[in-house]
Amino acid sequence: MTLDQLLAQAIRQRLPRLEARMLLACATGRSPEWLVAHGPDEAQEDAVERFSLLAERRAAGEPMAYLAGIREFFSRPFRVTPAVLVPRPETELLVEVALALVRQVPAPRLLDLGTGSGVLAVTLALERPDAEVTATDVSSEALAVAGANAASLGAERVRLRLGDWWQAVDGGDNGFHLVVSNPPYIAAHDLHLAEGDLRFEPPGALQAGPRGDEALRQIIAGAPARLRPDGWLAVEHGHEQGGGCREMMDQHGLIGIATHRDLEHRERVTVGRTSKRPRQRERTENINVSSANLPSTAGLGILIVNP
Ligand SMILES: C[S@@+](CC[C@H](N)C(=O)[O-])C[C@H]1O[C@@H](n2cnc3c(N)ncnc32)[C@H](O)[C@@H]1O
C-alpha cells in the first residue's frame, strides 16, 4: 500500500485530513511536506502498523497533542505527554498579561505555580531573558516534562521545584515581582470532565476539589506573603470564576484588581498586586487601562473593580 492510499483509507474512516497527515508524519518520522512529495511511495510495514494504532487511538478520542507528542504555544513547540495538561491557546493571554505587568521591571523574579509542561515558565524565561524564573508542580512527571521543554527550547535556567503550591518555594525563594498560575479549576463533579480531551488529561491538572476554586483560593491566600511590595499575582480561571477571584484577592489585601477577558470575551485572567509599602493594606483601586499594564492583544477586554 502506498502512503497516499494509507492516508485515503484513514480519511474514509472519518479521520480529518490534517490529522491523518500529522499522524502519518509521526508514524513514518517524516514531515507532512515530505509526505506530499512522496505520496506514491510504498509504505513500510512497521509504519503502517504504527499509523493504524495512532488512528485507532485518535478515533477513541485521545488528544492529537498526546499522539503527536507536541503542541505549539506562543509559537514554540512544546513536548507534551499524558502526565501534563495539553496547553490551551487561551493560556497565551496569561503570558501576554504577565509580560505587560513586568515590562518596566528590570531582572524580575517570576514564579509559575503548577507549571505542567512548563509553557508559562519557559515562555516567560524566553521572552524575558533577564528574568529569574522558578516553576513548581506537585507532579514529578510533569516537572520532568517541563525540564525537557526548558532544555530543548533554550531556557535551562528555569529553576524547577517539586511540591504543593507555596510549600515548593518556602525556604528562601520568596520575594517575587510576579507570580502566575493556571491551576486546576474544574469542580470534581463537573460533567465536562467526562467529555472530549478532558477524559485523557491528568485529573490532578483539572480538578482541585468539590467546588473547583480550592487551588485558586490557596494560591491567592498565600500570595501576599511571597510577593515583593508592588508585586503582581496573575491567575487563569474558569469564565465564571472571575468574580470569586476578585473577591478573594480583595479579602487578602491585594489592590489594582482587574480581570482580563479572552478573545471570546469570557473572563479568563485576574490580576492583583501588593501595596507599594510592605504590609499596608490599601483600598482596591483602579489600574490605568492605558498604562503598560495592558497587553496589546486586539479584542482583549478588561474589567475594572470598584471604578
Ligand atoms: C491546569 S494545569 C496547568 C499546566 C500549565 N501551567 C498550563 O498552563 O498548561 C495545573 C497544573 O497544576 C499542578 N498542580 C495540581 N495540584 C497542585 C498542587 N497542589 N501544587 C502544585 N501544583 C499542582 C498540576 O500537576 C498541573 O500540572
The ligand as a MOL file (V3000), in Angstrom:
LIG
                    3D

  0  0  0     0  0            999 V3000
M  V30 BEGIN CTAB
M  V30 COUNTS 27 29 0 0 0
M  V30 BEGIN ATOM
M  V30 1 C -4.2580 23.3210 34.6610 0
M  V30 2 S -2.6610 22.5690 34.7700 0 CHG=1
M  V30 3 C -1.6770 23.9000 34.0950 0
M  V30 4 C -0.3920 23.4550 33.4690 0
M  V30 5 C 0.3370 24.5820 32.7280 0
M  V30 6 N 0.6970 25.6550 33.6300 0
M  V30 7 C -0.5060 25.1180 31.5930 0
M  V30 8 O -0.9860 26.2570 31.7070 0
M  V30 9 O -0.7000 24.4040 30.5970 0 CHG=-1
M  V30 10 C -2.3890 22.6740 36.5110 0
M  V30 11 C -1.0580 22.1370 36.9990 0
M  V30 12 O -1.0480 22.2860 38.4230 0
M  V30 13 C -0.4380 21.1530 39.0020 0
M  V30 14 N -0.9320 21.0010 40.3830 0
M  V30 15 C -2.0890 20.4270 40.8180 0
M  V30 16 N -2.1640 20.4650 42.1610 0
M  V30 17 C -1.0280 21.0690 42.5820 0
M  V30 18 C -0.5260 21.3930 43.8760 0
M  V30 19 N -1.1920 21.0820 44.9870 0
M  V30 20 N 0.6730 22.0230 43.9580 0
M  V30 21 C 1.3650 22.3320 42.8280 0
M  V30 22 N 0.9390 22.0430 41.5750 0
M  V30 23 C -0.2330 21.4200 41.4560 0
M  V30 24 C -0.8560 20.0020 38.1140 0
M  V30 25 O 0.0100 18.8920 38.2670 0
M  V30 26 C -0.8110 20.6570 36.7360 0
M  V30 27 O 0.4420 20.4680 36.1360 0
M  V30 END ATOM
M  V30 BEGIN BOND
M  V30 1 1 1 2
M  V30 2 1 2 3
M  V30 3 1 2 10
M  V30 4 1 3 4
M  V30 5 1 4 5
M  V30 6 1 5 6
M  V30 7 1 5 7
M  V30 8 2 7 8
M  V30 9 1 7 9
M  V30 10 1 10 11
M  V30 11 1 11 12
M  V30 12 1 11 26
M  V30 13 1 12 13
M  V30 14 1 13 14
M  V30 15 1 13 24
M  V30 16 1 14 15
M  V30 17 1 14 23
M  V30 18 2 15 16
M  V30 19 1 16 17
M  V30 20 1 17 18
M  V30 21 2 17 23
M  V30 22 1 18 19
M  V30 23 2 18 20
M  V30 24 1 20 21
M  V30 25 2 21 22
M  V30 26 1 22 23
M  V30 27 1 24 25
M  V30 28 1 24 26
M  V30 29 1 26 27
M  V30 END BOND
M  V30 END CTAB
M  END
